[in-house]
Amino acid sequence: MSSSDARHRTRINVPAPPHFDFWRTVFSHGWCTLPPFHVRKEEQELVLILRLRDSKVVHCTLRDTEGGITIIALSRAPLTATHKAEIRAHVRACFRLDEDLSGFYSEVRRHASYQWIIRSGSGRLLRSPTVFEDVLKMLCTTNCTWALTKIMVENLVKKLGKPFADGLKAFPTPSALAGVNEKFMRKEIRSGYRSPYLIEFAERVASGNLDVESWRHSSLPTPELFAEVRRIKGIGPYAAGNLLRLLGRYDYLALDSWVRAQFSQIHCNGRRVSDRTIERRYRKFGKWKGLFFWFEMTKHWLNDKFPF
């Protein structure tokens, strides 16, 4: 099937809250470079291939427009009102448009050296349409280079995702991943030691034994939710802290070698310091410290509309 077969074109508008910046959210971290996201820099668009609840696969082109986001949805059959509502909900979830960050911005205003966060429209971190996808991608970031992370995620989508057109596919479902064996994962996905972790996680979600989607609205105290995330095999403190940021909890810094090096360059003239020293610097920001830390470590990305 080619994209020309997707004859139905539907326009969907999504309003955004104050302090929202489309591109600052897209490039808030590396998720935008992992399929089924794809940035078209020349066209200034973000593409997302979505698999809807009824298994329909839709090609969504997202554009920055005055007051929000415009979605151009391509599909082979007409989209119903239910389809359009589901697409709108996924995009709102990806861009965190319903997340109340007023407390964060109030805290920013208390610190003169961080006013650039508000001016730049920073604050929201792009995430996947589902927690399942976020967890799988995070597992693919552990103990490896970003280049290998991209290879693993690209292979997951290519080998196990449901196709739309022109080789574009949606992210695989839990049942699609649960149906493969470790040999396939190691050879075709190149996921190495993570292979049994990825399969086991998918099996738990597919069977209903683990409801990760409920985490986005969990009433658990943050330390308890952190412990719950840590129970997934292969998820250590770094990965759990990063996942909590995608769940709207910013109590953890999620330290890895890259951010430790960034901190050393920004604050210590390249001299290595202990994790305790890093934690101590951001303690004053309370439950928002993970956001302050991340945006300070990536402030240099603001120099370019498309930083990577």
C-alpha positions, 0 to 999 in steps of 0.5 A: 500500500502506498500513501496515495491509497490513503484517500481520506484526509481529516483535519483536527484542531487541538487547542493548547494551554498558556506557555506551550511551545510546539517545537520545545516540546517535540525536542524536549528529549530524544523521543521525537527521533524514534518511530513511530514519530518522525520529524520533517524539518523542511516541512516543519512537521511531526509525523506520528503513526497511530494504531487506534483501538479498533486496529485502524492505523492512521498517519497523523501530521502535526503542525504548530498553529496559532493557539495549538496543534493542527492534525492532518490525519490520513486514512483509507476509510473515513474517520468517525467521530470516535476515531477523531476523538481518540486521535485528539486524545492521543495527541493531547496525551503525547504533548501533555496538554492536560497536565497542570504545570501552573505550580512549576511555572510559579516555582520558576518565577521565584528564581531569576536565573530560570526565567528563560524556561517560561520565555522559551515555552519549555516545561512539557516533555514529549511522550508516547501515546501509551505508557507501554510504548514509553516503557519499551523505549526506556528499556531500550535506552539502558546500558547502550548508546543512543544509536543502538537505542534507535536501532532497537526501536526501529526494528521493533516497529519494522518487524512487529508494528502494523503497517500504514503505507510506504513502510510506515508502521505503528508501534507494536501492541503488547500481544504482538511482542508477547508472541515472539521468542528470545531468539527472534528478539536477539537476532531481529531486534538486536535487543541483546540481554534486554530480550527476555525483559521486553518479552516478559513485560509485554506478556504481563501487559497483554495478559492483563496482569500489569496495567501500566496505562493506569500509572498516568492517573495513579493516586499512589505517592511518588515513592510507591509509584517509583517502586512499582515501576522498578518492579519491571525487570530491566528498569533501574533507578535511572530508567524509573526516574525518567519514566516518572517524568513521563508520568508527570512526577518530577521528584527524581533526577534520573542520573546517567553518564550524559547528564552527569557530564553535562552537570560537570561542564555547566557547574564545575568546569568539567570536574566530576562530582558525586551524585549527592552533590548534584541532588543537593543543588536541586533539592530546593525545587522540591517536587519539580526538581526533575524538570529544573534539572532536565531543562538546565542540562538541555538549555543549549538545545534552545540555540536551534529550532531543530537541535538534533 
